[in-house]
Amino acid sequence: MFSMETFYQRYQTQPRDLVVGKRAFRFLVPTHLEPFIDAEDVFNAFPLWTKIWEASLALANRIAGLPPQHGQRWLELGAGLGVVGVVAAAFQHEITITEYDRHALDFIHANAHLNGCTPNEIRRLDWSQPDLDTRFDRIVGSELIYNENSFPALRTLFLSLLKPDGEILLAGEVRQTSAPFLDLMQADFRIEMARTTLRSGADSTMILLTRLRPKSPLPA
């Protein structure tokens, strides 16, 4: 069972305050990256989950504006620190939050507790060996498509876990991998895209919001 006391004993953290959908949130992030980096190979499983990415903020704001529907089940992939999933749960969406990194899962539990929300489930998910047997009405994720090697597994997840009338909402910066990802998905999904810009002081980040809906019928 998760314990905030044990969490604080194990990790050094710092808070980051956010406002999403006119509601205040506080998320804990690691103070230092070093405990999560493989000293022998810093590029092996680099802890990208330790940062709150701009794409997560863009997707969280999108979700905050969606009215909850009773009985509709959501799934978040690659949740990182849990910003998207925690915001979804706070706005009364029934969501299962998944991550692969076990440290990240601890932070997701802590951030859900800190913000007083209760997701349906927080669990570990290996994209190459998924152990979910439920189909979802909506799958969401931010910054999932930076590594082309993961695209086949991601496509398989989408096809196996999304309901035939469901949809996928993704957010991420525009990258060189964006086009190959869309090329792979277009055979099975209708694709809609929109761009939004997040500004912080003099800095701005362009975020691509992508909506995928299955073509009929979905392949088995």
TIPA-152564 format. One record per residue (C-alpha): residue number from 1; x, y, z. Coordinates in Angstrom, 2 decimals, always signed. Last residue first. Example, Ala and Ser with C-alpha at 12.3 -4.5 7.8 and 13.67 -1.06 7.14 Angstrom:
residues 2
<site num="2" xx="+13.67" yy="-1.06" zz="+7.14"/>
<site num="1" xx="+12.30" yy="-4.50" zz="+7.80"/>
end
This chain:
residues 220
<site num="220" xx="-8.54" yy="-7.53" zz="-34.76"/>
<site num="219" xx="-8.83" yy="-4.75" zz="-37.30"/>
<site num="218" xx="-11.16" yy="-1.88" zz="-36.37"/>
<site num="217" xx="-14.20" yy="-1.71" zz="-38.63"/>
<site num="216" xx="-14.66" yy="+1.10" zz="-39.27"/>
<site num="215" xx="-11.86" yy="+3.63" zz="-39.07"/>
<site num="214" xx="-10.89" yy="+4.24" zz="-35.51"/>
<site num="213" xx="-10.63" yy="+7.78" zz="-34.15"/>
<site num="212" xx="-7.35" yy="+9.59" zz="-33.58"/>
<site num="211" xx="-7.11" yy="+13.14" zz="-32.23"/>
<site num="210" xx="-3.76" yy="+14.91" zz="-32.27"/>
<site num="209" xx="-2.75" yy="+18.07" zz="-30.41"/>
<site num="208" xx="+0.58" yy="+19.44" zz="-31.64"/>
<site num="207" xx="+2.30" yy="+21.77" zz="-29.21"/>
<site num="206" xx="+4.35" yy="+24.84" zz="-30.14"/>
<site num="205" xx="+6.40" yy="+26.16" zz="-27.24"/>
<site num="204" xx="+6.88" yy="+29.82" zz="-26.34"/>
<site num="203" xx="+9.47" yy="+31.65" zz="-24.27"/>
<site num="202" xx="+9.44" yy="+35.39" zz="-23.43"/>
<site num="201" xx="+7.46" yy="+34.83" zz="-20.26"/>
<site num="200" xx="+5.94" yy="+31.38" zz="-20.43"/>
<site num="199" xx="+3.86" yy="+30.81" zz="-23.54"/>
<site num="198" xx="+2.12" yy="+27.65" zz="-24.69"/>
<site num="197" xx="+1.18" yy="+27.57" zz="-28.36"/>
<site num="196" xx="-1.54" yy="+25.35" zz="-29.78"/>
<site num="195" xx="-1.67" yy="+23.32" zz="-32.94"/>
<site num="194" xx="-4.52" yy="+21.18" zz="-34.17"/>
<site num="193" xx="-4.67" yy="+17.75" zz="-35.73"/>
<site num="192" xx="-7.39" yy="+15.33" zz="-36.80"/>
<site num="191" xx="-6.65" yy="+11.75" zz="-37.81"/>
<site num="190" xx="-9.03" yy="+9.01" zz="-38.89"/>
<site num="189" xx="-7.45" yy="+5.78" zz="-37.75"/>
<site num="188" xx="-6.43" yy="+2.36" zz="-39.05"/>
<site num="187" xx="-4.34" yy="+3.06" zz="-42.15"/>
<site num="186" xx="-3.47" yy="+6.55" zz="-40.88"/>
<site num="185" xx="-1.57" yy="+5.29" zz="-37.86"/>
<site num="184" xx="+1.74" yy="+4.37" zz="-39.49"/>
<site num="183" xx="+1.95" yy="+7.56" zz="-41.54"/>
<site num="182" xx="+1.03" yy="+9.58" zz="-38.45"/>
<site num="181" xx="+3.95" yy="+8.10" zz="-36.52"/>
<site num="180" xx="+6.36" yy="+8.60" zz="-39.41"/>
<site num="179" xx="+5.30" yy="+12.29" zz="-39.64"/>
<site num="178" xx="+5.65" yy="+13.06" zz="-35.92"/>
<site num="177" xx="+9.11" yy="+11.48" zz="-35.55"/>
<site num="176" xx="+10.89" yy="+14.58" zz="-36.81"/>
<site num="175" xx="+9.28" yy="+16.43" zz="-33.93"/>
<site num="174" xx="+6.35" yy="+18.79" zz="-33.32"/>
<site num="173" xx="+5.97" yy="+18.95" zz="-29.55"/>
<site num="172" xx="+3.49" yy="+16.55" zz="-28.08"/>
<site num="171" xx="-0.15" yy="+15.95" zz="-27.28"/>
<site num="170" xx="-2.29" yy="+12.90" zz="-27.83"/>
<site num="169" xx="-6.03" yy="+12.23" zz="-27.62"/>
<site num="168" xx="-7.26" yy="+8.80" zz="-28.72"/>
<site num="167" xx="-10.90" yy="+8.06" zz="-29.49"/>
<site num="166" xx="-13.52" yy="+5.43" zz="-28.87"/>
<site num="165" xx="-16.26" yy="+4.02" zz="-31.09"/>
<site num="164" xx="-14.54" yy="+0.67" zz="-31.69"/>
<site num="163" xx="-13.29" yy="+0.63" zz="-28.08"/>
<site num="162" xx="-9.58" yy="+1.21" zz="-27.66"/>
<site num="161" xx="-7.36" yy="-1.37" zz="-25.93"/>
<site num="160" xx="-6.33" yy="-3.77" zz="-28.70"/>
<site num="159" xx="-5.96" yy="-1.34" zz="-31.60"/>
<site num="158" xx="-4.31" yy="+1.38" zz="-29.54"/>
<site num="157" xx="-1.97" yy="-1.03" zz="-27.82"/>
<site num="156" xx="-0.93" yy="-2.57" zz="-31.14"/>
<site num="155" xx="-0.21" yy="+0.90" zz="-32.53"/>
<site num="154" xx="+1.91" yy="+1.71" zz="-29.47"/>
<site num="153" xx="+3.87" yy="-1.52" zz="-29.83"/>
<site num="152" xx="+4.56" yy="-0.73" zz="-33.51"/>
<site num="151" xx="+5.51" yy="+2.90" zz="-32.66"/>
<site num="150" xx="+8.01" yy="+2.17" zz="-29.86"/>
<site num="149" xx="+11.07" yy="+1.99" zz="-32.13"/>
<site num="148" xx="+10.12" yy="+5.37" zz="-33.59"/>
<site num="147" xx="+11.00" yy="+7.11" zz="-30.31"/>
<site num="146" xx="+9.61" yy="+10.63" zz="-29.71"/>
<site num="145" xx="+5.98" yy="+9.57" zz="-30.02"/>
<site num="144" xx="+4.66" yy="+9.46" zz="-26.46"/>
<site num="143" xx="+5.07" yy="+13.10" zz="-25.48"/>
<site num="142" xx="+1.61" yy="+13.29" zz="-23.90"/>
<site num="141" xx="-1.00" yy="+10.55" zz="-23.57"/>
<site num="140" xx="-4.70" yy="+9.84" zz="-23.70"/>
<site num="139" xx="-6.83" yy="+6.80" zz="-24.50"/>
<site num="138" xx="-10.61" yy="+7.24" zz="-24.54"/>
<site num="137" xx="-13.53" yy="+4.82" zz="-24.42"/>
<site num="136" xx="-11.38" yy="+2.01" zz="-23.07"/>
<site num="135" xx="-11.13" yy="-1.71" zz="-23.72"/>
<site num="134" xx="-10.25" yy="-3.97" zz="-20.81"/>
<site num="133" xx="-7.90" yy="-6.97" zz="-20.72"/>
<site num="132" xx="-4.78" yy="-5.14" zz="-19.61"/>
<site num="131" xx="-1.56" yy="-7.12" zz="-19.31"/>
<site num="130" xx="+0.54" yy="-5.38" zz="-21.93"/>
<site num="129" xx="+3.81" yy="-7.06" zz="-22.90"/>
<site num="128" xx="+5.58" yy="-4.70" zz="-25.30"/>
<site num="127" xx="+3.84" yy="-1.64" zz="-23.86"/>
<site num="126" xx="+4.87" yy="-2.57" zz="-20.32"/>
<site num="125" xx="+2.27" yy="-1.14" zz="-17.96"/>
<site num="124" xx="+2.64" yy="-0.40" zz="-14.25"/>
<site num="123" xx="-0.51" yy="+0.65" zz="-12.43"/>
<site num="122" xx="-2.53" yy="+3.50" zz="-11.02"/>
<site num="121" xx="-6.24" yy="+2.64" zz="-10.92"/>
<site num="120" xx="-9.66" yy="+4.26" zz="-10.98"/>
<site num="119" xx="-8.03" yy="+7.60" zz="-10.24"/>
<site num="118" xx="-8.70" yy="+9.09" zz="-6.80"/>
<site num="117" xx="-8.24" yy="+12.81" zz="-6.31"/>
<site num="116" xx="-7.13" yy="+14.81" zz="-3.30"/>
<site num="115" xx="-4.41" yy="+16.78" zz="-5.04"/>
<site num="114" xx="-1.62" yy="+15.52" zz="-2.78"/>
<site num="113" xx="-2.90" yy="+11.95" zz="-2.99"/>
<site num="112" xx="-2.87" yy="+11.98" zz="-6.81"/>
<site num="111" xx="+0.56" yy="+13.57" zz="-6.72"/>
<site num="110" xx="+1.93" yy="+10.95" zz="-4.33"/>
<site num="109" xx="+0.54" yy="+8.03" zz="-6.33"/>
<site num="108" xx="+1.94" yy="+9.52" zz="-9.53"/>
<site num="107" xx="+5.30" yy="+10.08" zz="-7.83"/>
<site num="106" xx="+5.49" yy="+6.43" zz="-6.77"/>
<site num="105" xx="+4.56" yy="+5.36" zz="-10.31"/>
<site num="104" xx="+7.42" yy="+7.47" zz="-11.64"/>
<site num="103" xx="+9.82" yy="+5.55" zz="-9.43"/>
<site num="102" xx="+8.47" yy="+2.29" zz="-10.87"/>
<site num="101" xx="+9.05" yy="+3.34" zz="-14.46"/>
<site num="100" xx="+6.52" yy="+1.75" zz="-16.83"/>
<site num="99" xx="+3.58" yy="+4.09" zz="-16.43"/>
<site num="98" xx="-0.20" yy="+3.75" zz="-16.39"/>
<site num="97" xx="-3.12" yy="+5.85" zz="-15.14"/>
<site num="96" xx="-6.60" yy="+4.31" zz="-15.28"/>
<site num="95" xx="-9.20" yy="+7.03" zz="-15.63"/>
<site num="94" xx="-12.82" yy="+7.66" zz="-14.70"/>
<site num="93" xx="-13.20" yy="+11.38" zz="-15.44"/>
<site num="92" xx="-14.36" yy="+13.50" zz="-12.50"/>
<site num="91" xx="-12.41" yy="+16.71" zz="-13.19"/>
<site num="90" xx="-9.90" yy="+15.74" zz="-10.49"/>
<site num="89" xx="-9.47" yy="+12.36" zz="-12.19"/>
<site num="88" xx="-8.56" yy="+14.05" zz="-15.49"/>
<site num="87" xx="-6.19" yy="+16.44" zz="-13.72"/>
<site num="86" xx="-4.49" yy="+13.50" zz="-12.00"/>
<site num="85" xx="-4.23" yy="+11.63" zz="-15.30"/>
<site num="84" xx="-2.71" yy="+14.51" zz="-17.22"/>
<site num="83" xx="-0.23" yy="+15.53" zz="-14.52"/>
<site num="82" xx="+0.81" yy="+12.01" zz="-13.57"/>
<site num="81" xx="+4.54" yy="+12.47" zz="-13.04"/>
<site num="80" xx="+5.29" yy="+10.44" zz="-16.16"/>
<site num="79" xx="+1.95" yy="+9.16" zz="-17.50"/>
<site num="78" xx="+3.26" yy="+6.99" zz="-20.29"/>
<site num="77" xx="-0.22" yy="+5.86" zz="-21.32"/>
<site num="76" xx="-3.43" yy="+7.22" zz="-19.83"/>
<site num="75" xx="-6.60" yy="+5.13" zz="-20.06"/>
<site num="74" xx="-10.17" yy="+6.40" zz="-19.87"/>
<site num="73" xx="-13.48" yy="+4.72" zz="-19.02"/>
<site num="72" xx="-16.89" yy="+6.22" zz="-19.78"/>
<site num="71" xx="-19.44" yy="+5.01" zz="-17.23"/>
<site num="70" xx="-20.80" yy="+8.44" zz="-16.44"/>
<site num="69" xx="-19.63" yy="+11.07" zz="-18.89"/>
<site num="68" xx="-17.35" yy="+13.84" zz="-17.65"/>
<site num="67" xx="-17.52" yy="+17.18" zz="-19.47"/>
<site num="66" xx="-14.36" yy="+18.03" zz="-21.42"/>
<site num="65" xx="-12.75" yy="+21.39" zz="-20.62"/>
<site num="64" xx="-10.28" yy="+20.00" zz="-18.08"/>
<site num="63" xx="-9.18" yy="+17.50" zz="-20.73"/>
<site num="62" xx="-7.90" yy="+20.22" zz="-23.03"/>
<site num="61" xx="-6.07" yy="+21.92" zz="-20.16"/>
<site num="60" xx="-4.46" yy="+18.61" zz="-19.22"/>
<site num="59" xx="-3.42" yy="+18.08" zz="-22.84"/>
<site num="58" xx="-1.67" yy="+21.44" zz="-23.04"/>
<site num="57" xx="-0.03" yy="+20.96" zz="-19.64"/>
<site num="56" xx="+1.20" yy="+17.51" zz="-20.59"/>
<site num="55" xx="+2.59" yy="+18.93" zz="-23.85"/>
<site num="54" xx="+4.57" yy="+21.50" zz="-21.86"/>
<site num="53" xx="+6.39" yy="+18.67" zz="-20.12"/>
<site num="52" xx="+6.47" yy="+18.32" zz="-16.35"/>
<site num="51" xx="+9.89" yy="+16.74" zz="-15.91"/>
<site num="50" xx="+10.97" yy="+13.60" zz="-14.03"/>
<site num="49" xx="+9.37" yy="+11.25" zz="-16.59"/>
<site num="48" xx="+12.22" yy="+11.78" zz="-19.03"/>
<site num="47" xx="+14.35" yy="+9.61" zz="-16.76"/>
<site num="46" xx="+16.96" yy="+8.43" zz="-19.31"/>
<site num="45" xx="+16.26" yy="+4.77" zz="-20.00"/>
<site num="44" xx="+19.84" yy="+4.19" zz="-21.15"/>
<site num="43" xx="+21.27" yy="+7.52" zz="-22.29"/>
<site num="42" xx="+23.31" yy="+8.01" zz="-19.09"/>
<site num="41" xx="+25.05" yy="+4.66" zz="-19.59"/>
<site num="40" xx="+27.24" yy="+3.51" zz="-16.71"/>
<site num="39" xx="+25.74" yy="+6.01" zz="-14.27"/>
<site num="38" xx="+22.20" yy="+4.86" zz="-15.04"/>
<site num="37" xx="+20.19" yy="+7.94" zz="-14.08"/>
<site num="36" xx="+17.36" yy="+7.94" zz="-11.52"/>
<site num="35" xx="+19.30" yy="+9.01" zz="-8.41"/>
<site num="34" xx="+21.04" yy="+11.74" zz="-10.47"/>
<site num="33" xx="+17.93" yy="+13.61" zz="-11.55"/>
<site num="32" xx="+17.65" yy="+15.87" zz="-8.50"/>
<site num="31" xx="+14.78" yy="+17.67" zz="-6.78"/>
<site num="30" xx="+12.27" yy="+15.15" zz="-8.07"/>
<site num="29" xx="+8.86" yy="+16.63" zz="-8.89"/>
<site num="28" xx="+5.83" yy="+17.02" zz="-6.63"/>
<site num="27" xx="+2.69" yy="+18.45" zz="-8.19"/>
<site num="26" xx="+0.36" yy="+21.09" zz="-6.78"/>
<site num="25" xx="-2.93" yy="+21.89" zz="-8.45"/>
<site num="24" xx="-5.14" yy="+24.98" zz="-8.50"/>
<site num="23" xx="-8.37" yy="+24.94" zz="-10.55"/>
<site num="22" xx="-9.18" yy="+27.52" zz="-13.22"/>
<site num="21" xx="-9.15" yy="+24.74" zz="-15.85"/>
<site num="20" xx="-5.56" yy="+23.98" zz="-14.94"/>
<site num="19" xx="-3.57" yy="+26.17" zz="-12.56"/>
<site num="18" xx="-0.17" yy="+24.80" zz="-11.63"/>
<site num="17" xx="+2.07" yy="+24.80" zz="-8.56"/>
<site num="16" xx="+5.34" yy="+22.91" zz="-8.66"/>
<site num="15" xx="+6.58" yy="+21.34" zz="-5.46"/>
<site num="14" xx="+10.08" yy="+20.06" zz="-4.74"/>
<site num="13" xx="+11.10" yy="+16.54" zz="-3.93"/>
<site num="12" xx="+13.80" yy="+14.45" zz="-2.32"/>
<site num="11" xx="+12.62" yy="+10.86" zz="-2.36"/>
<site num="10" xx="+12.61" yy="+7.82" zz="-0.08"/>
<site num="9" xx="+11.58" yy="+9.29" zz="+3.27"/>
<site num="8" xx="+8.97" yy="+11.49" zz="+1.60"/>
<site num="7" xx="+7.48" yy="+8.43" zz="-0.15"/>
<site num="6" xx="+7.48" yy="+6.38" zz="+3.05"/>
<site num="5" xx="+5.44" yy="+9.06" zz="+4.80"/>
<site num="4" xx="+3.17" yy="+9.42" zz="+1.76"/>
<site num="3" xx="+2.37" yy="+5.70" zz="+1.99"/>
<site num="2" xx="+1.29" yy="+3.46" zz="-0.89"/>
<site num="1" xx="+0.00" yy="+0.00" zz="+0.00"/>
end
